[in-house]
Each structure stands twice: as structure tokens, then as C-alpha cells.
Amino acid sequence: MDCAGRCIREDKAGYIEHHQSPILERLGLDTEQWLTLTTEVERHFSTVVDSEHMLQQFKHHTHHQRIRGMAKARDLLQRA
């Protein structure tokens, strides 16, 4: 994804500048976390996918008792 985003072509709307750090680094994710998120998202999350902090806010805002994926968000997205 990062490599494709850095390609400069006339038929693309834009590109990632060469001086910007890799996408996963900017997101605070490593490749293992990214692979888990992209291949197992439906297994670990149901309504929303975000950091634990944002899931807590969503839970409060929607008056849910529990949000599925809180532990996985803590494991995978603690730096996001």
C-alpha cells in the first residue's frame, strides 16, 4: 500500500511524498498488527474499529454496556 501510494502517475490523484515516513509507522502499527487487522477484523470487532480510547467514547456515546473488540483494540491499536 505504501509503495503504491508513493508512485507518481498522471492517472492518480496524488502520491505520498518521499520524505514522509511509511504509512504503518505513521499509524503506530507494525506489519503483524496490520495483517491481523486486515485479515481478522470481523472476527475481533463488530460495530466499530478504533483505539481502546475511542471505543470507550463510542460505548459511552451510544449507551452500550459492552463493545466487542476492546481487548483486541488494546493489543493492536494502543499506539494509534
C-alpha positions in Angstrom: 0.0 0.0 0.0 2.8 2.4 0.9 4.7 1.6 -2.2 1.7 2.1 -4.5 0.9 5.4 -2.7 4.4 6.7 -3.5 4.1 6.1 -7.2 3.7 9.2 -9.3 1.5 8.7 -12.3 -0.7 11.0 -14.4 -3.8 8.9 -13.8 -3.5 9.2 -10.0 -5.0 12.0 -7.9 -1.9 12.3 -5.8 1.0 10.5 -4.1 2.8 10.1 -0.8 5.8 12.4 -0.7 9.2 10.7 -0.4 10.1 12.5 2.8 7.1 11.1 4.7 7.6 8.1 6.9 5.9 4.8 5.9 2.1 4.6 6.5 2.2 1.9 9.1 4.8 3.8 11.1 2.6 6.9 11.0 -0.3 4.8 12.2 1.8 3.3 15.0 1.3 -0.2 13.7 3.8 -3.0 12.9 3.3 -5.4 10.0 1.9 -8.2 12.3 -0.7 -5.8 13.7 -1.7 -4.7 10.2 -2.0 -8.3 9.0 -4.2 -9.2 11.9 -6.4 -6.1 11.4 -6.9 -6.7 7.7 -7.4 -10.4 7.8 -9.3 -10.9 11.1 -11.2 -7.7 11.5 -14.7 -9.3 11.5 -13.5 -11.9 14.0 -12.5 -9.4 16.6 -14.7 -6.4 16.1 -18.4 -5.9 15.4 -19.7 -2.4 15.3 -16.7 -0.2 15.2 -12.9 -0.5 14.8 -10.7 2.0 16.6 -8.3 2.5 19.5 -9.4 1.5 23.0 -9.9 5.1 24.0 -12.2 5.8 21.0 -14.1 2.6 21.6 -14.7 3.7 25.2 -16.0 7.1 23.9 -18.3 5.3 21.4 -19.6 3.0 24.1 -20.4 6.0 26.3 -22.0 7.9 23.5 -24.2 5.0 22.3 -25.0 3.9 25.9 -23.8 0.3 25.2 -22.8 -1.8 28.1 -20.0 -3.5 26.2 -18.3 -3.1 22.9 -16.8 -6.2 21.2 -13.2 -5.8 20.3 -12.0 -3.8 23.3 -9.2 -6.2 24.3 -8.0 -6.6 20.7 -8.0 -2.8 20.3 -5.8 -2.6 23.3 -3.5 -5.2 21.8 -3.4 -4.0 18.3 -4.1 -0.3 18.4 -2.6 1.0 21.7 -0.3 3.4 19.8 -2.8 4.6 17.3 
